[in-house]
């Protein structure tokens, strides 16, 4: 297929990957001034209405789910008869890239699973089974948050047919559930839970639980072989991880966890008992060590076997760069965080400024002065009142009124009877 320079209004930057189902481009959206990923159905598939139907259904399924942990779809259209899907550009790479550097820690694995579990439950609640959970379909944004992608072979559990392509079995052999291998027509969300258990095993050990030189042999191992003992591969894992993996990868669907959230809660409980960390409500944000470099973006395609990834010399994709987790503070503080500006220590108090002890000393002195002032006012008021009641000072009118006694007038004496006789 000739190199495309423009798809709709989107300007093509480079071709990222090409597979049997679709070709993925890194493009630029001039309207919103942002990078996007565009998945285009190859011209060779245009004659097959089943491929076209599956391609269009993927866009509708993702738009219908609309979950924070599912790669969002921005647009859908056609260019010269070729349908395309415009999705968010995930610059953090894929889980495949991370696992190429070795297995993950128990904490890192639990963080990814806790974030993706609600997305799976949301899909299952709508009767949608992903059917292709694998490291290539787990993508990361620039902050290290995991996203579920590629619903290209997903289907409704209410569908009566096994697949859109008749009797063929779609999926990736290393992560397929036993019922998916057998082409069970009643496949449901339990199949995704098995694949999630395989993913967890892969993340912790560094390789899938079943490996063989032919895909058909791997598929039969899912049906016939017991679940491998994970602690034989990695002895530093806690003992509780053994029964957890056995239940997640149980051969019979009814013996597995009832939901992805229940599976995630059990893994989180095991992780917290070992690490002592708090609830894993979200992944710890990460920052790119060098803003000039971006991790390679690997958009998955439906058919992993035979997939061809364009070599770096044909594209402008940069090599992966180291992702450095931010330091976790000892105590939680309310602060803002920017992915481009490292945290800096708080500046010291300026010279001559008030220290904490100085502020306390000034506060105590002010309280003492206020108390002394109130006592002085009370004493002065008491003296004024006492003077007033004593009849002195400006409040003399408050003195009580006193009665004034005057001598009675002397009346002339009346001559007695004896005196009149003498006269």
HUMOWO-V881298 format. One line per field, one symbol per residue. ss: DSSP state (h for helix, s for strand, l for the rest). psi: psi as a letter, one per 40 degrees, with the letter a starting at -180 (. if undefined). A space follows every 10 residues. Layout:
BEGIN
ss=???
psi=???
END
This chain:
BEGIN
ss=lllllsslls ssssssssll llsssssssl lllsssssss llhhhlllhh hhhhhhhhhh hhhhhlllls llsssssssl lsssssssll lllshhhhhl lllllhhhhh hhhhhhhhhh hhhhhllssl llllhhhsss lllllsssll llllssllll llsllsllll llhhhllhhh hlllllllhh hhhhhhhhhh hhhhhlllll llllhhhhhh hhhhlllllh hhhllllllh hhhhhhhhll llhhhllllh hhhhhhhhhh hhhhhlllll lllllsssll llllllllll lllllllsll lhhhllllll llssslllll lllllllsll slllllllll lllllhhhhh hhhhhhhhhh hhhhhhhhhh hhhhhhhhhl lllllhhhll llllllllll llllllhhhh hhl
psi=hihhdhhbeh hhdihdihad dihhihihhd defiiihhhh hiddedehdd dddddddddd dddddgideh hihdihaihf ehiihhihhh eeaiddddee eiiiiddddd dddddddddd dddddeehhd efhideehii aeeehiihig fdeiiheeie idiefbeihi ahdeeiiddd defhefiadd dddddddddd dddddeiidh hiehdddddd ddddiihihd eddgeeiide ddddddddfi dhdeeaidid dddddddddd dddddeiahg diihiiihdh ddiiiihghi idgdhehhhh ideeifhiii ihhhiihhid ihihiihhee hiiiihiiii heihiddddd dddddddddd dddddddddd ddddddddee eiaefdeeii iihhhiiiih ihihhidddd dd.
END
